[in-house]
C-alpha cells in the first residue's frame, strides 16, 4: 500500500500543469526574469567592480573598433552607390547626403552595430562564462568570497550597454566618411556642402532614438550572453551551445526590438 501511494504521488507531481512544452517555456521565462531582476538588484549595490567594468569596456568597445570601422566605411560607400541610380532617374542626386543621413542614423548604424556585436561580443561572453561554469571557476569564486554575479555578469552587461551606443555613433561617422568619398568622386560635392545637407535632414528625435535604441540593443546582447553562459551545463558541449545560443537569441531579439521601437518612433513623429 505504501509503495502504491508513493508511485501515485510521484505521478501526480510529474503531471504537467498545462503541457510539458509550455511548462518548460514558462519556467525558462521565469528563470530569465529572475536573472534580469538579480542584475538590477546587484548593479546598484556596492562594492562596484570598476576595474573589471573598464576592462570589459575595452574588450567590447576598443577591440570592436576595427570591425566596426571597416563595416561602417564600406556600408557608406555601398549604400551611396546603390542609391545613386534611383535618384539619378529623377535628377535628384543632390539629395544623396540627406538619404544617407536618414538611413545611417535612423536604421543602419544601430542595427548593423548590434548585429556585429551579437556575433563578436555575444558569442565571446557566452563561451567565456560557459567555460567558467563547466570548469567550476564560478563555484570557486563563491567559495573565495567573491560575488561572481556582480564580477562576471554586471560588469559585462554594463560594458555592452554603454559601448554599443558609442560604437553606433562611430559607425555613423565612418559611414558618412565613406559616403562623402563616393559622392565627392562622382558629384564633385564639397565637404561643407555635403555635411550641411547631411545634418539638415536629421533631427534631435532621430539622434535620441538611435542612442536609446542602441542602449537597449547593448543591454539585450549583454544579458543574453551572460544568461546563456552563466547557466550552461554538459561540459564542453554546453560551452558551444551557450556561444551559439547567445548569438542566435540576441540577433532575434534585436530584430524584434527594432520592429517595436520603429512603431513607437513613427507614432511619436505622427503625433
N, C-alpha and C positions, 0 to 999 in steps of 0.2 A: 504493500500500500504506500509505503514511504517513497519507494523508487518511482512508482507511477505518478505520485503527486509532484515529485521533483522534476520528472520529464515534462509533465504538463505545464509547470510553472516556467520551465525553460522555453517551451514553445510559445508561451504567452509573451515572454519578454522579447523574443526574437521576431514576433509578428510586426510587420511594418505598420507605421501609423497611417500613411497614405499609400505609398508603394515604395519598393526598395530604391528605385532610381530617384524618385522625388525626395525621399528621406535623405539620401546622400547629398543631393543638391542643397537642400535646406541646411544640413549640417555643415557643408562647405561654406555656405554664405554666413552661417553663424561664426565659424572659425575666422573668416575674413573680417567680419565686423569686430570681433574681439581683438584681432591683430591691429586693426586701424585704431580702435579705441585705446589700446595699450600704447600705441605710438603717441597719440595726442596727450596721454597721461604722462609719459616719460619725457616728452620734448620740453615741457615747462618745469620739470623738477630738476634741481641741481643734484649732483655735480654735472657740469657740462663738459663734454669731451671735445674741447676746442681744437686740440692738435689733430685729432682724428677727423674732425669736420673739415679742417683746412686741407688735410691730406686727400680726403675724398673729393673735395672741390677741385684739387689739382688733377686727380685721376679722371674725373668726369669732364671737367672743362678744358684744361690745358692740353691733355692728351687727345682730346677730340678735335682740337683746332685744325690740324692738317686735313682731316677728312671733311670737316665742315667747310673749310676754306675752298678746297678743290670742288666740292659739290656745289657750293653757292656760286662760285665763279662760272662754272660750266652751265649751271641752271640759267643764269642771266643771259649768257650767250645763246644757248639753245632756244629759250623761250622767245627771245627777241627775233631770232631767225625764223622761228615758226609763225610768229605773229605778223611779220612784215608783209607777206603776200596778201593776207586777208585785208589789211589796212590799205595796202597799195591799190587794191581793186577800187576803193572809194576815194583814193587820193588823200588818205589821212595818215600817212606815215609820220607826220609830225606829232601824232598822239601816242607814239610808241612809249615814250617815257612815262606817260600817265597810265597806260595799260600795264607796264612793267611794275610801277609802284603799287597799283591796286592788287595785282597778282601776288607780288612778293610779300607785301605787308599783311594783307588780309588772309592769305591762304598758304602759299608755298613755304615761306620761311618757318613758321611754327610747325607745320605738318611734316615737312621733309626733315627738319631738325629732330623732331620727336621720333620719326621712323628710324633715322640713323642711330639715334641714342638707344632706341629699343634694341637694335641689333648689336650694337657695340657695348653699351653700358649695362643694359638689362641682362644680357647673357653672362657678362662678366660677374655681376653681382650674384646672379643665381648660381653660377658654378662655384664661386668663391665661398659663399655661405653654405652651399650644399656640401662641398668638400670638408668644410669645418664641422658640419653636423655629423657626417658619416665617420669622420676620424675622431669624434668626441672632443674636439677642441672647445666647442661651446660649453659642454659639461665641465671641462677643466677650468674655464673662465669662471663659472658659477662657484666651483669649489674654492678658487683662489680669492673670492670676494669681489670680483668684477661683475658689473651688470652687463651681460652680453647683449641684451636687447638694446640698451642705450648706446653701447660702444659700437655695435655692428649695424643695427637697423636704423636707429635715429640719425646717426651721422651720415649714412648713405642716402637716406630719404631727404634730409636737409640739403645735401650737396646736389642731388638731381633737381630738387625743387627750385633752387636758386641758379644753377648753372644752365639749365635748358633755356630759360628766357635770355640769358646772356649770349648763348650760342645762337639763338634765333636772331637776335639783333646783329650779331656778327655775320650771319648768313645773309641778311638783308644788305649789309654793307658790301659784301663780296658780290652778291647778285647785281647790285647797282653798278659796281665797277665793271663786271663782265658785260652787262647790257650797254654801258657807255662806250666801251671799247668797240662793240659791234656797231652801235649807232654812229659813232664818230667815223668809223671806217667807211660806212655806206652813205650816210646822210651828211657827213661833214658838220655835225652839230657841235657847237662849243660846249665846254663843260658846264659853264654857268647857266646856259640856256637849258641844258639837259636837267640839271639839278633843280632849277626853278620850276620847270614843268613837272618834274617828278614829285616835288613836295606840294604842288598846288592841287593835286588830286587826292591826297590823303588827309584825314582829319585826326584830331586827338582821340576820337572814338575808335578809329582803326588801330592806332598805336596802343591805346589802353587795352583794347580787346585782345590784341596779339600778345601783350605781356601777360595778361590774366590767363589766356588760353595756354600759353607756354608754361606758366606756373602749374596749372592743372595737369598738363601733359607730364611735366617733370615729376610731380608727386606720384602720378599713376605709375610711371616707369620704375621709380624707386621702390614704391610699396609693393608692386607686383614681384619685382626681382627679389626683394628681401623676403617676402612671404613664401615664394616658391623654394628659395634656397634654405631658409631657416627651418622649414618644415619638411625638407626632403628626407628620404629614407632609402633602404635597399642598396646600400653600398655605392660603388662607382656607377652603377646603372642609374641610381637615383640622382646623381650629380648631373649626368647628361640630360635626364628628363627635366630636372629643375631648370637648367640653362635653356633648353628648348621651349619649355612651357612659359618661361619668363618672356621670351621674345614674342611668341605667338599671342599670348594673352595680352601683353602690353600693347602690341600693334593693333589688335582687335579693339581694345578699349579706347585707344587713341582715335580710331576712326569713328567710334560711337560718340565720343565726346566732341569731336569735330562737328559731327552732324547736329548734335543737340545745341552746341554753342552757336552754330551758324543760325539756327532758328531763333535763338534768343536775340542775337545781334540784329538780325533782319527785322525782328519785331520792334526793337528799340529805334532803329533807323526809320521805320514806318510811323512811329508814334509822333 
